[in-house]
């Protein structure tokens, strides 16, 4: 009877610990949060040995690789995660952002556009799309994409700021000043300097 009580007590304690812990929490998450990307990569890799198709761990390891400057391995993880979950807008946005960093604007546009089409996608999808279009010299389309980003998130200071810079490049100073003022009201860095430079 005493042994049975001990077994029951251990079962209850184990159940309580399981309920209080976060089962989806990977030790790599803690390392990632503290900027210890090598350690995070090791933890995610260890987890992926047992669950090689875990989209979350693939994505997180990809982010750790990216933060560590290893874009090729980051891309490999993102692509594999996307194969497993084709409508994951986080993965699509990470691929878009990574390609933008590498100045591969065509692929950045492709992934950002795919992310933008997914229901519930954040304003960042339209924003990255706009940046890629801007770099490709498609100014009018870029303006529309910045407008979409702002429509999705009225407090997206960087979208106002970048749209203002694009308008300056297009010779539309008056309208750019409105964007810089909105960016400044949202305390986006550099907006006051842009106002001082272009809107005297």
C-alpha positions in Angstrom: 0.0 0.0 0.0 2.8 2.4 0.9 4.6 1.7 -2.4 1.3 2.3 -4.2 1.0 5.7 -2.5 4.5 6.6 -3.4 3.9 5.7 -7.1 0.6 7.7 -7.0 2.4 10.7 -5.4 5.2 10.5 -8.1 2.6 10.3 -10.8 0.7 13.4 -9.4 4.0 15.4 -9.0 5.1 14.5 -12.5 1.7 15.5 -13.9 1.9 18.8 -12.0 5.4 19.5 -13.4 4.3 18.6 -16.9 1.3 21.0 -16.6 3.5 23.8 -15.3 6.2 23.4 -17.9 5.9 24.6 -21.5 6.1 21.4 -23.5 6.8 23.3 -26.7 9.7 25.3 -25.1 13.1 24.2 -26.4 16.2 25.0 -24.4 17.5 26.7 -27.6 14.8 29.4 -27.2 16.5 30.7 -24.0 19.9 30.8 -25.7 18.4 32.5 -28.7 16.8 35.2 -26.5 20.1 35.9 -24.8 22.0 36.2 -28.1 23.9 32.9 -27.7 23.3 31.7 -31.2 25.8 28.9 -31.3 24.3 27.3 -28.2 20.8 27.8 -29.6 21.8 26.1 -32.9 23.2 23.1 -30.9 20.0 22.7 -28.9 17.7 23.0 -32.0 20.0 20.5 -33.8 19.7 18.0 -30.9 15.9 18.3 -31.0 15.8 17.9 -34.7 17.7 14.6 -34.5 14.6 13.1 -32.8 12.0 15.2 -34.8 13.5 16.1 -38.1 10.3 17.6 -39.4 9.5 19.9 -36.5 8.8 23.1 -38.3 9.1 25.3 -35.2 12.6 24.0 -34.4 13.7 24.2 -38.1 12.5 27.8 -38.2 14.1 28.7 -34.9 17.4 27.1 -35.9 17.2 29.0 -39.2 16.8 32.3 -37.3 19.7 31.4 -35.1 21.9 30.7 -38.2 20.7 34.0 -39.7 21.6 36.0 -36.6 25.0 34.2 -36.5 25.6 35.4 -40.1 25.3 31.9 -41.7 22.8 32.7 -44.4 23.2 29.5 -46.3 22.3 27.2 -43.5 19.5 29.6 -42.5 18.1 29.4 -46.0 18.3 25.6 -46.0 16.3 25.4 -42.7 13.7 27.9 -43.9 13.2 26.1 -47.2 12.7 22.8 -45.4 10.3 24.4 -43.0 8.4 25.9 -45.9 8.2 22.5 -47.7 6.6 21.1 -44.5 4.3 24.1 -43.9 3.8 26.0 -47.2 1.5 28.6 -45.7 3.7 29.6 -42.8 4.0 33.4 -43.2 6.8 33.6 -40.6 9.0 31.3 -42.7 8.0 33.1 -45.9 8.9 36.5 -44.3 12.2 35.2 -43.1 13.1 33.9 -46.6 12.0 37.3 -48.1 14.1 39.2 -45.5 17.1 37.0 -46.0 17.0 37.4 -49.8 16.6 41.1 -49.4 19.8 41.2 -47.2 21.6 39.3 -50.0 20.3 41.8 -52.6 18.3 39.1 -54.3 15.3 41.4 -54.7 13.4 39.1 -57.1 13.3 36.3 -54.6 12.6 38.7 -51.8 9.6 39.9 -53.7 8.4 36.4 -54.5 8.4 35.3 -50.8 7.0 38.5 -49.5 4.2 38.4 -52.1 3.3 34.8 -51.1 3.3 35.8 -47.4 1.1 38.8 -48.1 -1.6 36.6 -49.7 -2.0 34.5 -46.5 -4.9 35.5 -44.3 -3.6 37.1 -41.1 -0.2 38.0 -42.5 1.4 41.0 -40.8 2.1 44.4 -42.3 5.7 43.3 -42.6 4.8 41.2 -45.7 3.7 44.3 -47.6 6.7 46.3 -46.2 9.3 43.8 -47.4 7.5 43.6 -50.8 7.6 47.4 -51.0 11.3 47.5 -50.2 12.1 44.8 -52.9 10.0 46.7 -55.5 11.7 50.0 -54.6 15.1 48.4 -55.1 14.0 46.9 -58.4 13.0 50.4 -59.6 9.3 49.8 -59.5 8.4 53.0 -57.6 4.6 53.1 -58.2 4.2 49.5 -57.2 6.4 50.1 -54.1 4.2 53.0 -53.1 1.1 50.8 -53.3 2.8 48.1 -51.2 3.9 50.7 -48.5 0.3 51.9 -48.5 -0.8 48.3 -47.9 1.6 47.9 -45.0 0.3 51.1 -43.5 -3.3 50.0 -44.0 -2.5 46.8 -42.1 -0.7 48.6 -39.3 -1.4 52.4 -38.9 1.5 52.6 -36.4 4.2 51.2 -38.7 6.6 54.1 -38.4 9.2 52.6 -40.7 6.7 52.2 -43.5 5.8 55.9 -43.4 9.5 56.8 -43.3 10.5 54.6 -46.2 7.5 55.7 -48.2 8.6 59.3 -47.5 12.1 58.5 -48.8 10.7 56.9 -51.9 8.5 60.0 -52.6 11.6 62.2 -52.2 13.3 60.1 -54.9 10.3 60.5 -57.1 10.3 64.3 -56.6 7.1 64.4 -54.5 8.5 66.4 -51.6 5.2 67.8 -50.3 3.7 64.4 -49.8 6.9 63.0 -48.4 6.8 65.6 -45.6 3.4 64.2 -44.5 4.9 60.7 -44.2 8.0 62.0 -42.3 5.7 63.9 -39.9 3.6 60.7 -39.3 6.9 58.7 -38.8 8.0 61.4 -36.3 4.7 61.2 -34.4 5.4 57.5 -34.0 9.0 58.3 -32.9 10.6 56.5 -35.7 14.4 57.2 -35.7 15.6 59.5 -38.4 12.2 61.0 -39.2 13.1 64.4 -37.6 16.3 64.5 -39.6 14.4 63.8 -42.8 11.9 66.6 -41.9 14.8 69.0 -41.3 16.5 68.0 -44.6 13.5 67.9 -47.0 10.7 69.9 -45.4 12.1 73.3 -44.4 
